[in-house]
Amino acid sequence: MTVAHNGAPAQVSPAQVSPAHVSAAQGFPAVAQIAYHDGEFMPLERAVLPVTTQALQYGTGVFEGIRAYAQDGGGLAVFRAHDHYRRLLRSSRTLRIDVGGTVEELCELTAELLRRIGASEDTYIRPLAYKRALLPGQKPGVGLSGVSDALSVNAFRMGSYTDPAGIRCAISSWRRPSSDALPVRAKVTGGYVNNALAVDEARAAGCDDAILLNSRGQVAEASTSNVFAVIGGRLVTPPVTADLLEGITRDTAVTLAADLLRTPTDFRDLGRDELAGADEVFLTGTGTEIVPVTELAGRPVAGGTPGPLTTALMSAYQDVVRGRQPRYDGWLHPVHV
């Protein structure tokens, strides 16, 4: 991988930073003390940006959240790394960001970072591509052209953090932005102000997460997750036209439901009342994985406990990410020591 802070190539030498383990300090998460930044691996304290960074000023960055899982047979594997980096590159094109590498190069960069930090437990990886600084001769102001591009990647230890017994969700008063106002199918940093406001409102009301409706009053997505309902023995999830981000874990759940549980998925509009009356509700996301929603807007979902289909999907997901299902080994990018 060869990306420099000014958009020009910069060679990455394996000898630039000595290997170091993820911090063993008490607390959660344990942030790795090495990051990829300015075209090289460096100590985390050196991976800093000036206050003049364009992405900080205007939200002109894109990112991914990727998980690496400890495998039952030993070692570590990044889950669906290729799919995450394909989406990062698609998002980057929306903001005219040149990441400077291919999907394969980004996957290998990630594996190299995990090797350098000595990761052996479940780890979360955060690649961030962003607009950095005005190029010489450019006038100040908001814009996507005439601004340099950069890529940073950091990681931290992170296991499952949602409650498998279920979470409580509010229906947010904040609406999901429309795709004609914001590129909602790109993972753009500035758009997450909307998510942050929704989560803040939900937690102030004693809930764990927020479900946002779109401008038409239909279910869009949760703060950082996609929404599923079980209705009449079938999965129902909003279509991409509902102004949502097409989640990679969403696709994983749909695939596993069809392949392993013989359960089809309907991609259609989902109203608030229909969601409240569903047999089961769950969320999917890289961070949240698959988590049951047992209370919605102050009312229990069905019996107020995780339903059988949700429970089966949660189990199937863990089997896949831990390498227990060989048919899905193509989704695992091994980190060879």
Secondary structure, DSSP 4 states (H G I P E B T S, - for coil): ----TTSS--PPPTTSS---PPP--SSSSEE-SEEEETTEEEEGGG----TT-HHHHH--EEE--EEEEE-TTSSEEEETHHHHHHHHHHHHHHTT----S-HHHHHHHHHHHHHHHT--S-EEEEEEEEEEEEPTTPPSSS-SSSEEEEEEEEEEE----S-TT-EEEEE-SSPPPPTTTS-TTS-BGGGHHHHHHHHHHHHHTT-SEEEEE-TTSBEEEESSSEEEEEETTEEEE--GGGT----HHHHHHHHHHHHHS---EEE---BHHHHHT-SEEEEEETTTEEEEEEEETTEESTTSS--HHHHHHHHHHHHHHTT--GGGGGGEEEE--
